[in-house]
Amino acid sequence: MTVHKLSFGEITLLKPDLAEVIIGSGVEMDLQMVNEYHEFLLTHLENPFNLLINKIHRYSYTFEAQQHLATLPEINLMAVVAYNSMTEKSTKSLISIPRAMPWNIQIFKERKTAFDWLESLGQS
């Protein structure tokens, strides 16, 4: 496992095709950060790849960032760990935004369950 610090938080490479993403507390993700995020994923992971989004902190997105977030065709699966109902609601709201490529995403209450789901479905 390798942890990489980026301007918006950190990404841990768990496997060649799996990364855990933790956005920093109080961060407002903007389009520049989304582009940094996408560039990192494309240069550090084997395609197609899976993401474990661990929402341990509170953060937000600009409208532009919401529209462009996770629009890479190389993303296979996303598992989001939402530790409370407010985080779950905000994640469902983000999922509902119309986009050209629908997300293959599930929300979980525990990291282990999310990880296990990715492991079971993420095999190429």
RODREN-312162 format. One record per atom (N, C-alpha, C): residue in three letters; x, y, z. Coordinates in steps of 0.001 Angstrom, whole numbers, plus 500000, padded with zeros to 6 digits. Atoms other than C-alpha are relative to their C-alpha. Example, Ala and Ser with C-alpha at 12.3 -4.5 7.8 and 13.67 -1.06 7.14 Angstrom:
ALA500890498810500000;ALA512300495500507800;ALA500900501200500000;SER499180498810499940;SER513670498940507140;SER499230501090500730;
% end
This chain:
MET500841498810500000;MET500000500000500000;MET500881501246500000;THR499284498737500088;THR501256503402499014;THR498997501131500137;VAL500883498856499784;VAL499660506618500284;VAL500589501208499279;HIS499588498805500729;HIS499813509688498045;HIS499176501187500491;LYS500673498767499565;LYS498993513177499368;LYS499781500877498781;LEU500331499091501080;LEU497216515436496892;LEU499410501271500611;SER500466498710499480;SER495854518972497204;SER498670499890500743;PHE501337500138499431;PHE492382517725498210;PHE499900498914501066;GLY500056501110499057;GLY493258514703500369;GLY501066498976499686;GLU499021501045500264;GLU494956511356499955;GLU499371498823499267;ILE500413501195500722;ILE494765508320497727;ILE500983498892500360;THR499184501160499650;THR496020504936498898;THR499823498947498925;LEU500041501064501003;LEU496904502385496248;LEU499976498672500735;LEU500182501267499299;LEU495551499125497666;LEU500422498812499149;LYS499657501034500983;LYS496110497015494535;LYS500311500739498705;PRO499706499307501261;PRO497257497776490979;PRO498762500628499349;ASP501225499488500608;ASP493602498360490026;ASP498966500444501043;LEU500915499589498929;LEU492124499550493355;LEU500648501087500855;ALA499511498901499172;ALA492518502846495217;ALA498936500413500997;GLU500881499435498981;GLU491037504217498418;GLU500202501507500006;VAL499950498542500075;VAL490183507919498275;VAL499416500588501283;ILE500475499284498811;ILE489885510115501377;ILE500193501492499745;ILE499962498549500196;ILE488994513771500805;ILE500191500642501374;GLY499700499335498746;GLY490287516136503482;GLY498801500711500617;SER501065499336499259;SER488087517709506138;SER499858501462499565;GLY500281498620500368;GLY486421520946505026;GLY500380500401498590;VAL499594499708501378;VAL487701520711501449;VAL498767500286499148;GLU501005499814501036;GLU485578522145498659;GLU500654499596498685;MET499432500507501249;MET486412520073495599;MET499542500876498848;ASP500331499208501180;ASP486598522274492517;ASP500474499246498757;LEU499665500689501257;LEU487171521402488865;LEU501496499707499896;GLN498554500218500045;GLN490950521795489177;GLN500385498783500845;MET499732501162499142;MET490991519271492037;MET499495498712499359;VAL500538501173500698;VAL488778516866490063;VAL500958499582498888;ASN499041500312501062;ASN491232517112487154;ASN501272499370500566;GLU498826500572499324;GLU494155516433489537;GLU499714498551500420;TYR500463501319499568;TYR492234513448490927;TYR499985499025498826;HIS500084500855501187;HIS491494512018487471;HIS501384499694499439;GLU498650500193500543;GLU495086512526486290;GLU500773498993500850;PHE499329500947499109;PHE496400510682489340;PHE499507498576499733;LEU500564501336500227;LEU494031507742488789;LEU500511499400498696;LEU499582500494501315;LEU494969507451485110;LEU501480499644499949;THR498560500255500057;THR498714507525485786;THR500480498973501030;HIS499546500903498940;HIS498821505262488867;HIS499265498665500086;LEU500786501229499906;LEU496199502548488313;LEU499925499281498657;GLU500220500809501195;GLU495760499706485854;GLU498520500067499632;ASN501385499912500494;ASN492618500001483708;ASN499436498612499725;PRO500917499123499277;PRO489845499315484381;PRO500284499905501498;PHE499702499999498574;PHE490070500273488048;PHE498763500277500834;ASN501087499854499034;ASN487879500379491133;ASN500415500973501092;LEU499731498985498988;LEU487566503047493811;LEU499204499733501270;LEU500618500062498681;LEU486827502843497521;LEU500025501433500537;ILE500099498616499552;ILE485594506308498529;ILE499622499975501481;ASN500191500080498561;ASN485970506554502298;ASN499668501402500528;LYS500473498662499603;LYS483895509526503507;LYS500095500189501519;ILE499807499812498565;ILE485410509917506966;ILE499945501475500395;HIS500030498563499726;HIS485447513731506649;HIS498806500646499309;ARG501002499184500687;ARG482908516389505732;ARG500712500864498970;TYR499467499165501076;TYR483582518120502426;TYR498893500251499008;SER501033499658500980;SER481711519570499469;SER500629500117498612;TYR499575499864501394;TYR481905520049495707;TYR499392501266499414;THR500617498940500784;THR481413523035493454;THR499068499324498994;PHE500922500565500973;PHE478628522549490906;PHE500764499419498807;GLU499201500455501139;GLU481189522249488094;GLU500726498683500330;ALA499306501222499585;ALA483129519614490048;ALA499026498819500047;GLN501011501059499944;GLN479926517615490647;GLN499721499426498616;GLN500310500436501360;GLN479297517467486903;GLN501118499177499367;HIS498858500659500630;HIS482804516244486030;HIS500608498870500823;LEU499430500991499102;LEU483584514010489001;LEU499762498569499497;ALA500069501429500334;ALA484341510360488155;ALA499343499726498650;THR500525500192501355;THR483516510686484459;THR500979499219499112;LEU499017500765500771;LEU486477508543483406;LEU499425498646499593;PRO500487501317500423;PRO485512505508481299;PRO500809498851500609;GLU499149501027499392;GLU488366503628483026;GLU499508499555501378;ILE500530500372498689;ILE486412503575486313;ILE498991498867499817;ASN500865501165500079;ASN484791500170486721;ASN498919500070501080;LEU500920500006498858;LEU483210500178490206;LEU500419501051501018;MET499726499108498879;MET482910502658493063;MET499178499542501194;ALA500664500318498737;ALA482088501757496648;ALA500212501194500920;VAL499926498839499116;VAL481298504656498973;VAL499670499551501418;VAL500266500285498590;VAL481552504308502735;VAL499431501280500619;ALA500706498872499390;ALA479000506645504329;ALA499672499613501437;TYR500112500394498593;TYR479148506575508114;TYR498760500530500701;ASN501230499495499389;ASN475920508484508765;ASN498980500319498912;SER501086499798500963;SER472575509256507126;SER500187501282499185;MET499773498753500735;MET473589512811506163;MET500983499776498841;THR499019500315501048;THR476608511535504235;THR499369499113498928;GLU500686500876500953;GLU474463508846502628;GLU499076500817499097;LYS500903499151500792;LYS471888511450501511;LYS500767500861499008;SER499227499146500909;SER474522513772500055;SER500619499177498878;THR499445500883501029;THR476087510831498208;THR498923499615498991;LYS501107500332500912;LYS472709509797496761;LYS499657501184499109;SER500251498790500784;SER472191513393495634;SER501055500149498897;LEU498910499929500972;LEU475583513364493900;LEU499822498942498912;ILE500224501088500960;ILE474768510028492241;ILE498887500367499018;SER501171499695500835;SER471478511437490893;SER500251501062498936;ILE499698498970501009;ILE473172514199488859;ILE500143499326498638;PRO499896500597501343;PRO472676513420485151;PRO501423500128499439;ARG498677499991500610;ARG475921512487483412;ARG500000499031498820;ALA499948500808501214;ALA476893510922480102;ALA500237498520500304;MET499695501379499608;MET478261507804481799;MET499455499738501398;PRO500510500292498649;PRO476197506410484667;PRO501047499258500822;TRP499049500636499092;TRP478160505250487692;TRP499534498610500398;ASN500246501313499413;ASN478408501647488814;ASN500464500135501449;ILE499652499567498654;ILE478287502555492486;ILE499045499415501035;GLN500797500459498866;GLN477072501247495841;GLN500446500775501235;ILE499698499324498738;ILE476899502904499265;ILE499964498968501124;PHE499876500934498876;PHE477972501019502390;PHE500190500774501290;LYS499825499385498687;LYS478029501752506116;LYS501341499643500636;GLU498724500450499454;GLU481301499908506784;GLU501025499821498888;ARG498933500095500982;ARG484647499980504989;ARG500216498553499554;LYS499747501394500354;LYS485104496194505122;LYS498965499466499012;THR501060500446500910;THR481745495557503442;THR500205500589498605;ALA499738499338501284;ALA482583498082500718;ALA501176499340499291;PHE498813500641500567;PHE486007496548500183;PHE499668498604499486;ASP500382501363500407;ASP484558493030500043;ASP499160500014498719;TRP500817499879501208;TRP481987494151497435;TRP500888500257498779;LEU499074499724501112;LEU484753495587495256;LEU500804498762499640;GLU499222501222500238;GLU486791492414495671;GLU499181498949499268;SER500828501042500600;SER483873490171494706;SER499595500334498570;LEU500453499607501335;LEU482793492162491640;LEU501099500566499112;GLY498970499275500747;GLY486002493862490626;GLY501014499144499269;GLN499042500864500698;GLN487834490843489260;GLN499821500143498498;SER500050499828501470;SER488710491372485600;SER499900498672499319;
% end
